[in-house]
Amino acid sequence: MTGNNAKPGRPPSEAAKKNEFESLSISLPSKLVRILERLQGDRMDPSLSATIKSLLLMKLAEMQYLDEEEKKALGL
């Protein structure tokens, strides 16, 4: 046996790069929450979080904050 104690799978630094998420809490006016909930249903998103992420990413792309690869992943 060698002295390598590495575990199988991707190295931690590589695995974290792909889909690194951070949980946070925000407060929104009730009227905005109701609009987002309606949008979630209309868009058939699996969660309110998915709706918010999608809308936010689209706006960030529009404002030129995302690179070309990220925009392509959004279908832009």
Beta strands, then each sheet from edge to edge (+ up, - down):
end
